[in-house]
Each structure stands twice: as structure tokens, then as C-alpha cells.
Amino acid sequence: MKTLYVDFDEEKIAANLDEVVPLFPLDNVVFFPNTVLPLHIFEERYKEMIEDSTNSNNLICMSLMYDSSKGNQDSSNIAKIGCVGRIISNEETDEGRKNIILYGISRIKIDEIIYTKPYRQAKINIVSQTKSSDSIPLSKRITDLTSEWNLLLEDYNENYKIKVDPDASLSKLTDSLSSIVVTSTNERQWFLEETNEAKRALKLIETLESRIDYLMGKIELPDKDSESIN
């Protein structure tokens, strides 16, 4: 496996992004900053894309493709807001496939899609974000809800529990959890496109509260004298 050194100073990376980067649109995939995305590459054009990327800046732009049946050069079929990521792991299998892992760097806007290579490229610009003045109470509410979620699932499979870094910024919390708890592709795209940090956090809180209410209706909760979930 070829593992690449990654500078996780997102602001530094974003400030030095090339204007044109490889574009990889996929059905049902919404990629967020501050998350990782494993990809299994087998098409020749995308294997070439990975080679070109690793020989330059290790960057790839991911964007949602609404309907892959509409053809390769239908730009209107590709979401204009995506996420640029950096390759942090790159492995080639014995069969010639490439397994890579991307780390999300920043939300971007696609200004133009370029079709001069076997794969797509995109002219991009960083999407600026509106920071929240209430980041501390919003972050606390989110972490409290994840703790409540995990308590409800205390006696269930660990894979169902939500692991968060309590010291993470509000932006990192909302991005990482949006990729986990939001199931609808269109809703995940909303979280990606929303530039207001507080609005994203409030919508995530609403989603977590709804999911917890649902769980409470499905799980047989212990009575006050019981120490575990039946």
C-alpha cells in the first residue's frame, strides 16, 4: 500500500488548490469535508485519473450525479456543489484495480466541467462558510444527543453507536455526523450545500432528535429498577 503524507491543515490546503482538478461524480454519494471516503476504481479512465492526481497534487473533486443514465457529457446532471478531497491512501490490487481513500478538504462550487481527457475535470472555487456565534452550545447539544443515542443502544451492536470527538469544531461535528445519520441522498446534499454553519447544526439536531424519538418507540426501555436494556 502506498500511504501518502497528508497535511490536515484544511485552510492551508484550500488556499493552495489548483483551479482545475479531476472530477469524479457518482450516484448516491455525497462527500463531506472532514470525512473519509474509500473508493474502488476499476474503469480505465478513472485509473488514469488516479495516476494523474497522484503525480500532481493528490486531489479529486467528488460531486453527486443525479442520473448516470443521461450520459457522460450532461453537465446539468452533476451537482454544482461538491467536495474536494485529497488521496491519503492508494493501493493497487493484483487484478489492477485501485483502492483509494479520500479525505475531504473543503466544499467547492463547480464553475465549469472540462471534457478534454478520458475522465472529467472541473474548474472549481472554494465555497465560503458562515461561522456560528453559538458554536459552543450547539456543539454541546449535538454531543449530548449522540450520548443519548448511544445509551439507548448500550446493549446492542457497537456498529450502531455514534463515535464523535467532543473537542471537534462545530463544522467537523456537523459534517461527520451528516454523513452518518442522514440517510436520504437529497438531504445529505442539502447539508453539503448549506453554507451557514448554524443552520446545518440546527437541522442536524432536529434529525438526531427525530431518530432518537423513533428509537425510543422501538426499543423496550428498562424500568427504573433495571440496569440494562432488555
N, C-alpha and C positions, 0 to 999 in steps of 0.2 A: 504494500500500500504506500502511495505517495501522500504524505500528510504535509500540508502547506502551512507555513507560519502565517498567523493572522494577527493583524493589529486591530484590536477590538475597540479602538477609539473611533466610533462611528462618525463623529464630526470631522475628524481628520480625513477619513476615507472619502466621505461625501464631498468634502471640499476639493478633493483631487480626482473626482470622477471624470472619465472621458465623456465627451459629448455623445459619442456613438458606442453602443455596447451590443453584444449578441442578445437576441430576444428569443425567449422560449415560452410561447403561450401554450397553456394546457387546459383541457376541460376540467371543471370542478376543483381546480387548485387555486387557492388564494394564499399567497405567500406574504408573511408579515415581517417587518423589521424585528430584530431581537429574537428570532426563532431560527431553527434549523430545518432544512428540507432535504431528505435523501431522494436521489433520482437515479433511475436505472436506464442507461442510454444504450440503445441498440440500433437505431436508424443511422445510416452512414452520414447523412447531413448533420445530424446532431453530434455524432462522434467528432466530425470535423470542427463543429462549433466549440466543443470542449478543448480540442487541441489548440485552436486559435486563441481561446481565452487563457489557457494555462501558459501559452507562450507570450502573453502580453500582460494583462492586469488581473487575471483570475476572476473577472466579473461577468455575471449573467443577469439579465433582466427577466423576471418572471411576470407574466400577466395572464389574466383569466381569458380563455377563449370560450365564447358563448355557445358556438355551434361549429364543431370541427368539420361537419359535412358541407359547409359552404365554400370550401376551397382555401388554398394556401395564400392567395393574394387578396382576400377580402378584409381590408384593414378595419372596416366598420364592425367586424365580428370579434375584435380584440379590445378588451377593456383598456381605456386610456390611462387609468391609474394602476400602477403595478408596484413592484418592489425589486430593487437591485440587490443582488446578493453576491457574496464572494465565496469562491470554492475553497473549502478548508480541508477537504479530503477527496482524493482522486485515485481510484483503483481500477485496473483493467483485469478482467477475468480471462481465464484460459480460452473462453469462446470468443474473445474480442470485444465483449461488452464493457461499458464503463459505468462504474458505480461512483457517484459523487455525492458530496454533502455540501449544501449551500448554507451560509449564514447570512440572514437578512440584515442589510445595512440601512436602507432608507426608502421611504415612499418616493416614487417618481411619477412624473407625467410624461407620457409618450407623445412627442410632438410630430414625429414622422416615422413611418416604417419603411425600411430600405430593403429592396429585393435583389441586390446585386450579387449575392452569394447563395449557395445552396440552402442556407438557413436564413432566417430573418435577422435584421439588425434594426436598432431603434435609436433615433435621436431623442435624448431624454433631458429632463430638468428635475432637480430636486424639488419636492413639494414641501413648502414651509409649513410648520405646525404652530398652532396657538396653544401655548402652555397654560395650565390651570393655576389659578391663585389658591385653589383649595386642594392641592395635591396631597397634603398630609392626611386630612380627614377622609378623602376619597380612597386613598391607598389603604387606610386602616379599615374602612368598611369592606373593601374587596377582600383583604386578608382575613377579616373576621368571617365573612361568608364562606370562604374556602375552608376555614377551620370547621365551620358548622356543617358543611358538605362532608368533610372527611369524618366527622364524628358520627354522622348518620350512617356512614359506610364502614364503621370501625371494624366490624366482624366480616367484612366482605373482601373480595379480591383487591389487593393493593393497586392493581392497574386502574381501578375505578377512582382512586383518590387523586386529588389535585395537589401537586407539589409546587409551591411558589417560594421565591426568595423574598422574605419580609423586608429586606433592605433595598429591593429593586425600586427604580423610579416608577412613577405612575404610568408613564408611557410604556415602559417594559412590561409592567404588570398587565396592562390592558391588551397589548399586542400578543403576549404569550398566552393569556387566557382566552382571548378571542379565537385563537387558532385551535383551542381545545374544546371549549364549551359551546361555541356557536356552531350548530350543525348545518344550517342552510347556507349554501354557496352564495346566494344573493345577500344574505345578512352579513356573511363574512366580508364580502366585497364592500358593503356599506361601512363596516368598521375600518377597512383599509382606506376608503375614500374620504372618510370624515377627518378633517384637519384639526378640529377642536378637541383637545385632549380631554376636557371636562365632559363634553357630550359623549365621547367614547366611553369614558368611565361610568357615567350615569346609565348609559344603555347596557353596559356590561353588568352593573349592579342589578338592574332590572331583570336581566337574563338569569343571573345566578339566583336571585330571589325566586323567580318562577320555577327554575329547576329544583330548588330545594323544596318548595311547596309541593311539587309533583312527587318528589322522593318521599316526603313525609306522608303522602297519601298512599304510597305503595308499600312502604316498609312498616312492619309491625314493630312499633316502638315499645321499649320496656316500660313497666310501671315504675313508680318512684323507688320501689324497694329492690328492683333488679339492677344488676351491674352490667348487663350486656344486652345486645340486640338479639332477639330470638331468631 
